[in-house]
Amino acid sequence: MSDTTSDCASGRGSPGSEEGARRIPAVAEAKKFVVLKFGGTSVSFSKTWAQIIQRVRELQEQGFRVMLVLSALSQVTNRLEMCIKEAVEHQEVVSLQVIEATHRRLAKEGGLDASCLKGVLEKINELSELLQGVAMIGEVSPRLQARICSYGEAMSTLIAVQILKHAGIHSAMFVSGDLLTTTMPLNANDNDKYLNANVFPRCDPLWAEEVLESKIGISDVCVTQGFVVKNPKGENCLLGRGGSDTSGSLLAAMVNAHHLEIWTDVYGMFSGDPRRMPHARLIQRISSREALELATAGAKVLHPRCITPAAMFGIPIEIRNTMDPSSEFTLITVDDFCKPWFQGATTQRNSGKLNLRSGSPLQVSPRNSIRAGSPVNESSPTTPAGGNMGGMGMRRMTSTDLRKLDKRAPSFCGVVAQTGCVLVSLTTMEMWGASGFLAKCFKPFDNYQVSVDHVATSQSGVSVTVSHVPGGLEGDAWIGVMEELRELGEVEVTENVAVVTVVGRRIREKLPDLGKSMENFAQVEVLMVSASSEDVAMSFVVMEKKAQDLVEVLHHCLIPVHGGDQMFGPTWQAIEARTQTRRESMDEKAAQEAALMALESLRT
């Protein structure tokens, strides 16, 4: 059943139905949202709030509505975890006092009076009562931990509304859980259910508009929490690492935003880790497929989960630096041949208006992959020949389709390493020539919800890497996986390995260039090699202690310091030098102004 059919069956009505016709006029010509996500550092100081306010005004002048998705103030989430620890150990909960002082400091910097902190102080009192209960019990469940840690975002959004009001911007706050509900398997453990929850991406701007209007009325500036969602029971859950960015992407998908901006304390995605390689290049433009591979392989700017929801519904992502808003940034694009199909979606996205009569994203199933192609239409001249139709009324793109349609030149875009991985190798002669044996190999991982990252097979064995194990290597899930695998053959586990990945587009065509760098593997034991089926990555599994050196050597061989592909911007070193020069110039100007003021004071 398609999404449109589901809406009709549920009574919400599709755009073409009588119910849909009654609903469309209220939002048919509504302005498109731009979703802005700001991290903890960005929302913690009045100086950065001045940048936030300026950006909101710029977007309003351009005719957009704005949705602010905010993290907790810097270090507040860590302090909330410390509060729990202090309460469990029956210590004085001094961290709660620090949290209160942090919000009071921001309010003072922003010129807010004491009455503006009423909502924040009410949350502090609620927290105090919860922590008293934790102290009495002497332990905390994942459900209660998620509830306590969600207070950081609740307080930051409360004070945000007051700061915007002080700046003359009317805004309204809604609870992110009103739009985002978790989708977790029944056999997931409580830690994953409450502290590392998942939300399946949806695109339903009609329903989202109804919810927002019922909660906060019609507002051009909405404020909500990142990191926090709700489960079907209405309980607070956390999205885990990278959760705030993921919230922004999920909300951008839900409201079919014009684009998503993620404001942080870095300039965007780089070709390598700039902290270790100052010559790493800023990637100014990258497709969602390559960005997803780069993030999954170890780039720390964005969590991979953040990219997928926006990419599924053709929403571009910009990564910008709050401290230097006019500088270069990274744009994550969605290739035209990878976008989901909406009638008139392209022109409507560019116009800044949400005209739902021209075709609703409800017509497209979010269950289709990022590579969803044209709609099922056998007579369509743009539909690649051959191949099967994907379910839910969409034809899925194949790797062959992507190679034919992607006309960009082959290029490397980055070299990164993912540490803290585990390599598992299963060897058995029963695998040779046996049908269905690989399914048996992966069944234990499915049974215990352990995700596999990289795979390599031979006639008598299969090797996989794992980067996240629910409960850790001593937990029940991992023990269960090992027990079931040993029933199939000999199992060898290698801990403390890293996956070094070269990311790019059509990199099989760049193998001659990659081959020139292979002599650098002479002193490195390669435990496994795997390649992306979509021709965007090639990975090498090595011991952690050798990973960083290998990354630096490969980066030097494959990524030019100057020039190269037009996707690249300046190096981290060049950006920092320019920023430092600008800071020195500003300091010198400020010193001159101070000296002139002092001289004038002496004269008078």
RAWODA-V368737 format. One record per residue. N is the residue number from 0. RES is the residue in one small letter. SS is DSSP state (hx for helix, st for strand, lp for the rest). PHI is phi as a letter, one per 30 degrees, with the letter a starting at -180 (NA if undefined). PSI is psi in whole degrees, 0 to 359 (999 if undefined). Layout:
# RAWODA-V368737
[[N	RES	SS	PHI	PSI] [N	RES	SS	PHI	PSI]]
This chain:
# RAWODA-V368737
[[0	m	lp	NA	130] [1	s	lp	d	167] [2	d	hx	d	320] [3	t	hx	d	316] [4	t	hx	d	320] [5	s	hx	d	319] [6	d	hx	d	320] [7	c	hx	d	319] [8	a	hx	d	329] [9	s	hx	d	355] [10	g	lp	j	358] [11	r	lp	d	329] [12	g	lp	i	140] [13	s	lp	c	167] [14	p	lp	e	331] [15	g	lp	c	353] [16	s	lp	d	169] [17	e	hx	d	318] [18	e	hx	d	317] [19	g	hx	d	323] [20	a	hx	d	326] [21	r	hx	d	331] [22	r	hx	d	330] [23	i	hx	d	316] [24	p	hx	e	326] [25	a	hx	d	332] [26	v	hx	b	3] [27	a	lp	e	319] [28	e	st	c	23] [29	a	st	d	146] [30	k	st	d	147] [31	k	lp	d	148] [32	f	st	d	146] [33	v	st	c	125] [34	v	st	c	125] [35	l	st	c	121] [36	k	st	c	127] [37	f	st	c	133] [38	g	lp	d	180] [39	g	lp	e	317] [40	t	lp	d	323] [41	s	lp	d	333] [42	v	lp	c	10] [43	s	lp	c	351] [44	f	lp	b	149] [45	s	hx	d	329] [46	k	hx	d	316] [47	t	hx	d	330] [48	w	hx	d	330] [49	a	hx	d	322] [50	q	hx	d	320] [51	i	hx	d	313] [52	i	hx	d	318] [53	q	hx	d	318] [54	r	hx	d	321] [55	v	hx	d	316] [56	r	hx	d	321] [57	e	hx	d	316] [58	l	hx	d	324] [59	q	hx	d	320] [60	e	hx	d	331] [61	q	lp	d	358] [62	g	lp	j	18] [63	f	lp	c	155] [64	r	st	d	155] [65	v	st	b	132] [66	m	st	c	116] [67	l	st	c	123] [68	v	st	c	115] [69	l	st	c	142] [70	s	lp	d	171] [71	a	lp	d	159] [72	l	lp	e	154] [73	s	lp	e	129] [74	q	lp	i	0] [75	v	hx	d	319] [76	t	hx	d	318] [77	n	hx	d	321] [78	r	hx	d	324] [79	l	hx	d	322] [80	e	hx	d	324] [81	m	hx	d	323] [82	c	hx	e	315] [83	i	hx	d	315] [84	k	hx	d	316] [85	e	hx	d	320] [86	a	hx	d	316] [87	v	hx	d	323] [88	e	lp	c	10] [89	h	lp	h	36] [90	q	lp	c	168] [91	e	lp	d	132] [92	v	lp	d	74] [93	v	hx	d	336] [94	s	hx	d	330] [95	l	hx	d	324] [96	q	hx	d	322] [97	v	hx	d	320] [98	i	hx	d	315] [99	e	hx	d	316] [100	a	hx	d	324] [101	t	hx	d	316] [102	h	hx	d	325] [103	r	hx	d	321] [104	r	hx	d	316] [105	l	hx	d	318] [106	a	hx	d	320] [107	k	hx	d	316] [108	e	hx	d	324] [109	g	lp	d	0] [110	g	lp	i	22] [111	l	lp	d	146] [112	d	lp	d	174] [113	a	hx	d	328] [114	s	hx	d	336] [115	c	hx	d	345] [116	l	hx	c	7] [117	k	hx	e	310] [118	g	hx	d	319] [119	v	hx	d	316] [120	l	hx	d	327] [121	e	hx	d	320] [122	k	hx	d	322] [123	i	hx	d	318] [124	n	hx	d	319] [125	e	hx	d	318] [126	l	hx	d	317] [127	s	hx	e	318] [128	e	hx	d	319] [129	l	hx	d	318] [130	l	hx	d	330] [131	q	hx	d	321] [132	g	hx	d	320] [133	v	hx	d	319] [134	a	hx	d	323] [135	m	hx	d	319] [136	i	hx	d	323] [137	g	lp	i	10] [138	e	lp	a	167] [139	v	lp	b	134] [140	s	lp	d	161] [141	p	hx	e	323] [142	r	hx	d	315] [143	l	hx	d	325] [144	q	hx	d	317] [145	a	hx	d	320] [146	r	hx	d	316] [147	i	hx	d	315] [148	c	hx	d	340] [149	s	lp	d	347] [150	y	hx	d	333] [151	g	hx	e	311] [152	e	hx	d	325] [153	a	hx	d	319] [154	m	hx	d	323] [155	s	hx	d	324] [156	t	hx	d	327] [157	l	hx	d	314] [158	i	hx	d	332] [159	a	hx	d	317] [160	v	hx	e	321] [161	q	hx	d	321] [162	i	hx	d	317] [163	l	hx	d	319] [164	k	hx	d	318] [165	h	hx	d	331] [166	a	lp	d	2] [167	g	lp	i	17] [168	i	lp	c	118] [169	h	lp	d	130] [170	s	lp	b	165] [171	a	st	b	142] [172	m	st	c	137] [173	f	lp	b	160] [174	v	lp	d	127] [175	s	hx	e	329] [176	g	hx	d	345] [177	d	hx	d	334] [178	l	lp	c	337] [179	l	lp	c	118] [180	t	st	b	138] [181	t	lp	d	153] [182	t	lp	b	92] [183	m	lp	c	145] [184	p	lp	d	151] [185	l	lp	d	330] [186	n	lp	c	10] [187	a	lp	d	145] [188	n	lp	d	165] [189	d	hx	d	326] [190	n	hx	e	314] [191	d	hx	d	323] [192	k	hx	d	318] [193	y	hx	c	332] [194	l	hx	c	349] [195	n	lp	b	52] [196	a	lp	d	161] [197	n	lp	b	145] [198	v	lp	b	124] [199	f	lp	d	131] [200	p	lp	d	139] [201	r	lp	b	156] [202	c	lp	b	102] [203	d	lp	b	73] [204	p	hx	d	331] [205	l	hx	d	310] [206	w	hx	d	317] [207	a	hx	d	319] [208	e	hx	d	320] [209	e	hx	d	315] [210	v	hx	d	312] [211	l	hx	d	317] [212	e	hx	d	324] [213	s	hx	d	333] [214	k	hx	c	316] [215	i	hx	b	4] [216	g	lp	i	198] [217	i	lp	c	119] [218	s	lp	b	137] [219	d	lp	d	343] [220	v	st	b	115] [221	c	st	c	145] [222	v	st	b	134] [223	t	st	b	176] [224	q	st	c	139] [225	g	lp	d	169] [226	f	lp	i	333] [227	v	st	c	133] [228	v	st	b	185] [229	k	st	b	153] [230	n	lp	c	175] [231	p	lp	e	339] [232	k	lp	d	353] [233	g	lp	i	10] [234	e	lp	d	147] [235	n	st	d	137] [236	c	st	b	156] [237	l	st	c	146] [238	l	lp	d	359] [239	g	lp	i	198] [240	r	lp	e	132] [241	g	lp	i	16] [242	g	hx	d	325] [243	s	hx	d	317] [244	d	hx	d	320] [245	t	hx	d	321] [246	s	hx	e	314] [247	g	hx	e	317] [248	s	hx	d	318] [249	l	hx	d	318] [250	l	hx	d	323] [251	a	hx	d	320] [252	a	hx	d	316] [253	m	hx	e	316] [254	v	lp	c	5] [255	n	lp	h	57] [256	a	lp	d	156] [257	h	lp	d	315] [258	h	st	a	168] [259	l	st	c	132] [260	e	st	c	125] [261	i	st	c	112] [262	w	st	c	126] [263	t	st	b	195] [264	d	lp	c	15] [265	v	lp	b	171] [266	y	lp	d	349] [267	g	lp	k	204] [268	m	lp	d	138] [269	f	st	c	164] [270	s	lp	d	348] [271	g	lp	a	183] [272	d	lp	d	109] [273	p	lp	d	340] [274	r	lp	d	331] [275	r	lp	c	334] [276	m	lp	b	91] [277	p	lp	e	340] [278	h	lp	d	6] [279	a	lp	d	141] [280	r	st	c	142] [281	l	st	d	132] [282	i	st	c	110] [283	q	lp	d	335] [284	r	st	b	126] [285	i	st	b	144] [286	s	st	d	160] [287	s	hx	d	326] [288	r	hx	d	316] [289	e	hx	d	321] [290	a	hx	d	320] [291	l	hx	d	318] [292	e	hx	d	319] [293	l	hx	d	317] [294	a	hx	d	318] [295	t	hx	d	326] [296	a	lp	d	352] [297	g	lp	k	353] [298	a	lp	d	133] [299	k	lp	c	353] [300	v	lp	d	315] [301	l	lp	b	144] [302	h	lp	d	141] [303	p	hx	e	327] [304	r	hx	d	338] [305	c	hx	d	328] [306	i	hx	d	321] [307	t	hx	e	310] [308	p	hx	e	316] [309	a	hx	d	319] [310	a	hx	d	324] [311	m	hx	e	331] [312	f	lp	c	23] [313	g	lp	i	36] [314	i	lp	c	118] [315	p	st	d	153] [316	i	st	b	131] [317	e	st	c	134] [318	i	st	c	116] [319	r	st	b	158] [320	n	st	c	117] [321	t	hx	d	327] [322	m	hx	d	343] [323	d	hx	b	68] [324	p	lp	d	338] [325	s	lp	c	0] [326	s	lp	d	177] [327	e	lp	d	157] [328	f	lp	b	173] [329	t	st	c	132] [330	l	st	c	120] [331	i	st	c	112] [332	t	st	c	165] [333	v	lp	c	116] [334	d	lp	e	142] [335	d	hx	e	323] [336	f	hx	d	359] [337	c	hx	c	353] [338	k	lp	d	146] [339	p	lp	d	158] [340	w	lp	c	119] [341	f	lp	b	139] [342	q	lp	d	122] [343	g	lp	i	12] [344	a	hx	d	321] [345	t	hx	d	310] [346	t	hx	d	325] [347	q	hx	d	323] [348	r	hx	d	320] [349	n	hx	d	335] [350	s	hx	d	342] [351	g	lp	i	3] [352	k	st	c	148] [353	l	st	c	91] [354	n	st	c	96] [355	l	hx	d	345] [356	r	hx	d	339] [357	s	hx	d	3] [358	g	lp	k	124] [359	s	lp	c	145] [360	p	hx	e	348] [361	l	hx	d	342] [362	q	hx	d	347] [363	v	lp	c	135] [364	s	lp	d	127] [365	p	lp	d	353] [366	r	lp	d	349] [367	n	lp	d	151] [368	s	lp	d	173] [369	i	lp	e	333] [370	r	lp	d	17] [371	a	st	e	134] [372	g	st	c	215] [373	s	st	d	159] [374	p	st	d	160] [375	v	lp	d	111] [376	n	lp	a	98] [377	e	lp	d	335] [378	s	lp	d	356] [379	s	lp	d	126] [380	p	lp	d	344] [381	t	lp	c	352] [382	t	lp	d	120] [383	p	lp	e	142] [384	a	lp	d	150] [385	g	lp	i	178] [386	g	lp	i	162] [387	n	lp	c	160] [388	m	lp	d	134] [389	g	st	d	162] [390	g	lp	d	176] [391	m	lp	i	27] [392	g	lp	i	20] [393	m	st	b	147] [394	r	st	c	122] [395	r	st	d	143] [396	m	lp	d	140] [397	t	lp	c	168] [398	s	hx	d	324] [399	t	hx	d	318] [400	d	hx	e	314] [401	l	hx	d	320] [402	r	hx	d	322] [403	k	hx	d	323] [404	l	hx	d	335] [405	d	lp	d	104] [406	k	lp	c	1] [407	r	lp	d	154] [408	a	lp	d	146] [409	p	lp	e	144] [410	s	st	a	148] [411	f	st	d	141] [412	c	st	b	347] [413	g	st	a	160] [414	v	st	b	121] [415	v	st	b	166] [416	a	st	b	138] [417	q	st	c	114] [418	t	st	c	175] [419	g	st	i	26] [420	c	st	c	168] [421	v	st	b	134] [422	l	st	c	127] [423	v	st	c	126] [424	s	st	b	128] [425	l	st	c	125] [426	t	st	b	131] [427	t	lp	a	140] [428	m	hx	d	345] [429	e	hx	d	343] [430	m	hx	d	334] [431	w	lp	d	119] [432	g	lp	i	1] [433	a	lp	d	134] [434	s	lp	d	143] [435	g	lp	i	6] [436	f	hx	d	323] [437	l	hx	d	324] [438	a	hx	d	320] [439	k	hx	d	323] [440	c	hx	d	321] [441	f	hx	d	348] [442	k	hx	e	317] [443	p	hx	e	323] [444	f	hx	d	322] [445	d	hx	d	320] [446	n	hx	e	326] [447	y	lp	c	17] [448	q	lp	h	43] [449	v	lp	c	120] [450	s	lp	d	137] [451	v	lp	c	136] [452	d	lp	c	305] [453	h	st	b	148] [454	v	st	b	141] [455	a	st	b	138] [456	t	st	b	158] [457	s	lp	b	185] [458	q	lp	d	339] [459	s	lp	b	13] [460	g	st	a	166] [461	v	st	b	137] [462	s	st	b	141] [463	v	st	b	155] [464	t	st	c	148] [465	v	st	b	132] [466	s	lp	c	341] [467	h	lp	b	126] [468	v	lp	b	118] [469	p	lp	e	121] [470	g	lp	i	358] [471	g	lp	i	179] [472	l	lp	d	347] [473	e	lp	c	0] [474	g	lp	d	169] [475	d	hx	d	324] [476	a	hx	d	312] [477	w	hx	d	320] [478	i	hx	d	319] [479	g	hx	d	318] [480	v	hx	d	315] [481	m	hx	d	319] [482	e	hx	d	317] [483	e	hx	d	325] [484	l	hx	d	323] [485	r	hx	d	341] [486	e	lp	d	344] [487	l	lp	c	336] [488	g	lp	l	196] [489	e	st	d	131] [490	v	st	c	130] [491	e	st	b	128] [492	v	st	c	127] [493	t	st	c	115] [494	e	st	c	172] [495	n	st	h	44] [496	v	st	c	162] [497	a	st	b	151] [498	v	st	c	110] [499	v	st	c	123] [500	t	st	b	131] [501	v	st	c	121] [502	v	st	c	142] [503	g	st	a	200] [504	r	st	b	137] [505	r	lp	h	49] [506	i	hx	d	345] [507	r	hx	d	331] [508	e	hx	d	349] [509	k	hx	c	12] [510	l	hx	e	324] [511	p	hx	e	320] [512	d	hx	d	320] [513	l	hx	d	326] [514	g	hx	d	327] [515	k	hx	d	336] [516	s	lp	c	355] [517	m	hx	d	337] [518	e	hx	d	342] [519	n	hx	d	350] [520	f	hx	d	0] [521	a	lp	e	324] [522	q	lp	c	13] [523	v	lp	b	130] [524	e	lp	d	114] [525	v	lp	c	119] [526	l	lp	d	334] [527	m	st	a	151] [528	v	st	b	137] [529	s	st	b	155] [530	a	st	b	145] [531	s	lp	d	137] [532	s	lp	d	339] [533	e	lp	c	10] [534	d	lp	i	38] [535	v	lp	c	358] [536	a	st	a	151] [537	m	st	b	129] [538	s	st	b	147] [539	f	st	b	124] [540	v	st	c	122] [541	v	st	b	171] [542	m	st	d	146] [543	e	hx	e	320] [544	k	hx	d	340] [545	k	hx	c	351] [546	a	hx	d	310] [547	q	hx	d	320] [548	d	hx	d	320] [549	l	hx	d	319] [550	v	hx	e	313] [551	e	hx	d	320] [552	v	hx	d	314] [553	l	hx	d	320] [554	h	hx	d	317] [555	h	hx	d	323] [556	c	hx	d	327] [557	l	hx	c	334] [558	i	lp	c	117] [559	p	lp	d	146] [560	v	lp	d	327] [561	h	lp	b	152] [562	g	lp	i	220] [563	g	lp	i	203] [564	d	lp	d	147] [565	q	lp	d	350] [566	m	lp	d	337] [567	f	st	d	143] [568	g	st	c	205] [569	p	st	d	167] [570	t	st	d	162] [571	w	hx	e	318] [572	q	hx	d	317] [573	a	hx	d	320] [574	i	hx	d	315] [575	e	hx	d	320] [576	a	hx	d	318] [577	r	hx	d	318] [578	t	hx	d	319] [579	q	hx	d	319] [580	t	hx	d	318] [581	r	hx	d	320] [582	r	hx	d	316] [583	e	hx	d	321] [584	s	hx	d	318] [585	m	hx	d	320] [586	d	hx	d	318] [587	e	hx	d	318] [588	k	hx	d	318] [589	a	hx	d	321] [590	a	hx	d	320] [591	q	hx	d	316] [592	e	hx	d	320] [593	a	hx	d	321] [594	a	hx	d	319] [595	l	hx	d	320] [596	m	hx	d	320] [597	a	hx	d	319] [598	l	hx	d	318] [599	e	hx	d	323] [600	s	hx	d	321] [601	l	hx	d	321] [602	r	hx	d	327] [603	t	lp	c	999]]
